[in-house]
Amino acid sequence: MSVHNRLVIMAKTPAAGRVKTRLARDIGTVEALRFYRHQLARTCRTLQGSAQWQLILARSPDFDHKRIRLPVDKVIDQGRGGLGPRMQRLFDRVEPGPVIIIGADIPGIRPEMIARAFDLLKGHDHVFGPASDGGYWLVGQRRKSRIIRPFAGVRWSGPHALSDTLANIQGCSVGYVDTLNDVDTGVDLIPR
């Protein structure tokens, strides 16, 4: 049986001053880097090995994923530009079939959430994992007949990211999975 579902983890080069810069303001550059490296590796380990999806690491910029031993099926580049264009590029270029994109900084993520998201894509054009800050930690597209371009004009890193994206896909069916949070600041590290 071939796997047609693609799970893409967007990851930046784990280097001091390049990742989790807002978090670093609260806890320091070294601790922010330590968190990011740990969380990236944990996310890959948690989600790898499923028969339901191919795990793809989308790196930005190029970095040697083997040096930090990330267990993924495939590595691709995100390319240049802001978050929206990079995500759109992934939807445009990844092999045919359903695609889900997540970040590398979501501590609460579990494989069953990803499985549920792919199940929702069987009957919906899009799926989202909302975040309590108004954004989202997961976005997916069924990509059956056409690839939708939902990221134009989205105000990222704020309370409007999900509503802006939903406005771009009016008329499409949308499913939702669990609300989780990524880690942007020191406050996000406090258990809720």
N, C-alpha and C positions, 0 to 999 in steps of 0.2 A: 504494500500500500504506500503510495507516495503522499507526502504531506503538502497540502496546498495553502495552509495557513502560515503566515509569516509574522513573527513577533520581533519588532525592532526596538532595541534599547539604544537611545541616543546618549552618547558619552563624550565628554571632553577629555583632552589630554590631562591626566592627573598630575598636575604640576603646581607648585606653590605660586599663588598670585593669579592663576588662570582658572581655577575652579572655586565655586562657593565663596565669591568675594564679599557678598553681603553677610554671609555667615562668619567669615573671617573677621569682619569688623566687631563682632560680638565675642568670639571665642579665640581669635588669633589665627594667623595664616597656617601655622603648622597643624593645629588641631582641626581646622577646616579641611585641610588636605587629607589628614588622617581619616576623618569622617568620610570624605568622598571616596577615597581608595577602598575603605572597608565596605561602604554601602554599594559601590559598583560591583565589587567581587561577590558580595552577598546576593545581590540581585541576580547576577548571572548564574551563580550556583543554585539559587532557589528556583529559577525558571528553566534551567537547561534539562535536557534529557526527556522532554515530553514527546510522546508519539503524536500529539495533536498539533504541534507547530514546529517550524524551523526557527531557531534562535539566531538573530542577526545582531551584531554589534555595529552601529553606525558611529564612526569615530570622527572627531573634529578637534583640531586638525589631526593629521596622521599621527598615530602613536603605536608602539609595539605592544599589542595586547597580550602577546605571549610572555613578555617580560614580567607582567604582573599576574600571569596565569589565569586568564579569563576563559571559562569553559563555554565557548559559543560555537555554533555550526558554521558561521560565515562572518566575515568582516567586510564592511563597505565604508566608503567615505561619505560624510554629510555634504561636503562642498562648502562654498562660501555663502555669505549673506546672513540675514537675520534668522530668527527661529522659524517664522512662517515659511520663507522660501526654502529653508533646509528641510522642513517637514514635508512640504509639497514635493520637493525633489525625491524624497524617499517614496512617497506614494506613486510618483510617476515612474520610478526606475526599478523598484523591487518587482520580482517575478509576479506573473498573474495570480489572482486569488485574493482572499481577504488579508488585510494588513492591519496590524495594531502597532502603534508607536507609544512607547513609554519613556520616561526619564530614568536616570540611574540613581535618583535620590529620594525614593519612596520607601521608607522603612516598613510600612505595613503590608506591602504587596505579597500576595500568595498565589500559587499556581491555579487554584480553583477560581480566583477572580478573572484570570486571563481566559480560562476555559469557558467561563460564563460569558465573557465578552465575545469570544468567537461564536458561541452558540447564538447570541443575540444578532450577530451579523448574518445569520442564516435567514432572518426575517426583517432586518432593518438595513438601511443604506449606511448608517453611521452608528457608532457606539462611543460613549464618553464615560470616563471615570471622573466625576466632579471632584473638585477640591473645595474646602470650606472657605477659601479666600476668594472665590469667584472664578478661579481658573479650572484647569483639569490636569489630571495626572496620566490619563490614557485617552487616546483618540484612535478610532479605527474606521476603516472603510471597507465595504463589501467589494467594491470595484468589479461588479459583474459586467455591466454594459458600458460604463464610462467612469472615468476618474473625476471626481468633483474637486473643485479648488476652494476649500473653505477658509483659507487663512488670510485673504486680502483685507488689509486695514484692521487686523486684530490688534487690540491694545494689550500687549503681553505684560506679565509680571504685575498684574493689578486685578481689581475686582471685575473687570469687564471681559476678560479673555473668553470665557465660555459663552456669554451672551452675544459677543461680537461674532464668534464662530457660528453659533446657531443662526444668527441673522443671515449669514452667508449661505446657509443650506436650507432655507425655507422651502417647503414642499417635499423634502426628503424625510424618510422615516428615521427616527432616532431612538436608540435604546440606551439605558444607563446601567452601570454597575456601581459598586460601593463607592462612597465618598471617602477619599484618603487625602493625605497632605504630603507634599514634598517638603524638603527642609531648605528654607531660604535664609532664616535668621536663627539666632540663639533661642528665641522663644519657641520655635518649631521643634526644638529638641526636648522640650518639657512634655512629659506624658500627659495626655488629656483624658 
